[in-house]
Amino acid sequence: MAPGISSFALTKKQLYALANERNINTEFGISHPYDGIEGVLRNLRVRDLNQGLDASNQIDLEERRSAFGKNQWSGTKLDRQATVLRNGKIQQIPIVEVVVGDVCQIKAGDKLWADGLVIESRDLKIDESGLIGEADFVNIRIGVMILADTDVKHGTGKMVVTGVGIYTLTGAIDWIMGHVSRD
């Protein structure tokens, strides 16, 4: 594939807008432009939530990094690990290897390292006070976008990564504030 050309139906800009919107559920008969959760997953080429991405397909992983960025910028703690589902197996990988489309397990005590679309929630509560100033923990249900740099305070769940590194909502704030560049 030529540099700058992507075979994904969503762009970084559209995923950033989804993170800003925070909820992609199709409630009350209102149609979401990406056809809800299933549409977002289809557009990100996430075919099987029980298998996750194919870890052996380095071309696909590199295409994801090229299209959506890497999960690294000056604020990234390189020693942190993520729990992802790849090839149907739960694995621990460095957060810098996480790509858009990864299916990730999250639990109480985790600090989120990517923006993501919640696809499973078991009493999931997030502390967003450091990012948006909300003092109370936020109950998270399926179809809600959760943001990097927030803390999981209760419960467990799964998310599909929709934004990494400088292309998360937190990364955009750092960029606007002049703390990082989008090189």
C-alpha positions in Angstrom: 0.0 0.0 0.0 1.4 3.5 -0.9 2.5 5.7 2.0 -0.4 7.9 3.3 -3.0 5.6 1.7 -5.1 3.5 4.1 -7.5 0.6 3.4 -9.5 1.5 6.6 -12.9 3.1 6.3 -12.3 5.4 9.2 -9.6 8.0 9.7 -7.7 9.2 12.7 -9.8 12.4 12.5 -13.1 10.5 12.5 -12.0 8.3 15.5 -10.9 11.4 17.4 -14.4 12.9 16.7 -15.9 9.6 18.1 -13.8 10.0 21.3 -15.1 13.5 21.6 -18.7 12.4 21.1 -18.3 9.6 23.7 -21.3 7.5 22.9 -22.0 5.6 19.7 -25.1 3.7 20.7 -28.0 4.0 18.4 -30.7 4.9 20.9 -34.2 6.2 20.4 -34.2 5.3 16.7 -31.4 7.8 15.9 -29.0 6.3 13.4 -25.3 6.9 14.1 -23.2 7.7 11.0 -21.0 4.6 11.6 -23.9 2.2 12.2 -23.1 1.8 15.9 -20.6 -0.6 17.5 -20.8 -3.1 14.6 -20.1 -0.4 12.0 -17.1 0.9 13.9 -15.7 -2.6 14.2 -16.3 -3.4 10.6 -14.7 -0.1 9.5 -11.6 -0.9 11.6 -11.5 -4.5 10.2 -12.0 -6.1 13.6 -13.7 -9.3 12.4 -13.9 -11.5 15.5 -14.1 -10.1 19.1 -13.3 -13.6 20.4 -10.0 -13.9 18.4 -8.8 -10.3 18.4 -6.2 -9.3 15.8 -3.8 -11.7 14.1 -0.5 -11.2 15.9 1.4 -13.0 13.1 0.1 -10.6 10.4 2.8 -8.0 10.7 1.7 -6.3 7.6 -1.8 -5.6 9.1 -0.2 -4.4 12.4 2.2 -2.0 10.6 -0.7 -0.8 8.4 -2.6 0.1 11.6 0.4 1.9 13.0 0.8 3.8 9.7 -2.9 4.7 9.5 -3.6 5.5 13.1 -0.3 6.3 14.7 1.9 4.6 17.4 1.0 4.3 21.0 3.9 6.4 22.1 4.8 10.0 22.7 6.9 11.9 25.3 4.4 11.1 28.1 4.3 7.4 27.5 5.6 5.2 30.3 7.4 2.5 28.3 7.3 -0.1 31.0 3.5 -0.4 31.2 1.7 -3.5 29.9 -1.6 -4.0 28.3 -3.8 -7.1 28.3 -4.9 -7.8 24.7 -6.6 -10.6 22.8 -4.6 -11.7 19.8 -5.1 -15.0 18.0 -7.7 -16.0 20.5 -5.3 -15.8 23.4 -5.0 -13.3 26.2 -1.5 -11.8 26.2 0.4 -9.1 28.0 2.2 -6.8 25.6 4.0 -3.4 26.1 1.5 -0.6 25.6 3.7 0.8 22.8 2.8 -2.3 20.8 -1.0 -1.8 21.1 -2.7 -0.7 17.8 -6.1 0.6 16.8 -8.3 -2.4 16.6 -6.8 -4.4 19.4 -9.4 -6.0 21.8 -8.2 -5.2 25.3 -9.3 -6.4 28.7 -9.5 -3.7 31.4 -10.1 -4.0 35.2 -10.1 -2.0 38.4 -6.7 -0.5 39.0 -5.8 0.0 35.3 -4.8 3.4 34.0 -6.0 3.5 30.4 -3.3 4.0 27.8 -5.5 4.4 24.8 -9.0 5.6 23.8 -11.4 2.8 23.2 -14.9 1.7 22.5 -16.4 -0.4 25.3 -17.7 -3.7 24.0 -18.2 -5.4 27.4 -18.9 -3.9 30.8 -19.3 -5.7 34.2 -20.0 -2.8 36.6 -17.3 -0.8 35.0 -16.6 2.6 36.7 -14.0 5.1 35.4 -12.5 8.1 37.2 -12.3 10.9 34.6 -11.6 13.7 37.1 -8.0 14.3 35.9 -9.2 14.8 32.3 -12.7 16.4 32.4 -13.1 17.4 36.0 -16.0 15.0 36.8 -15.7 14.3 40.5 -17.8 11.2 40.6 -16.9 7.9 39.1 -18.7 7.4 35.8 -20.7 4.2 35.1 -19.6 2.8 31.8 -21.8 0.8 29.6 -21.4 -0.9 26.2 -21.1 1.5 23.3 -19.4 4.3 25.3 -16.0 5.7 24.4 -13.5 5.7 27.2 -10.4 7.9 27.2 -6.7 7.4 27.7 -5.2 8.7 31.0 -8.4 7.9 32.9 -8.5 5.3 35.7 -10.6 2.2 36.0 -11.9 2.2 39.6 -14.4 -0.7 39.6 -15.4 -3.7 37.6 -14.0 -5.2 34.4 -14.6 -4.9 30.7 -13.3 -5.1 27.2 -12.6 -2.3 24.8 -11.6 -2.1 21.2 -8.8 0.5 20.8 -9.8 3.5 18.7 -7.0 6.0 19.5 -3.4 5.6 20.5 -0.5 7.9 21.4 -0.8 11.5 20.2 -4.1 10.6 18.5 -6.0 10.1 21.7 -8.1 12.9 23.2 -5.4 13.3 25.9 -2.7 13.4 23.2 -4.6 16.1 21.4 -4.8 18.2 24.5 -1.0 17.8 25.0 -0.5 18.8 21.4 -2.7 21.9 21.7 -0.9 22.9 24.9 2.4 22.6 23.0 3.8 19.7 25.1 4.3 17.4 22.2 4.5 17.5 18.4 2.7 15.3 15.8 5.8 14.4 13.8 
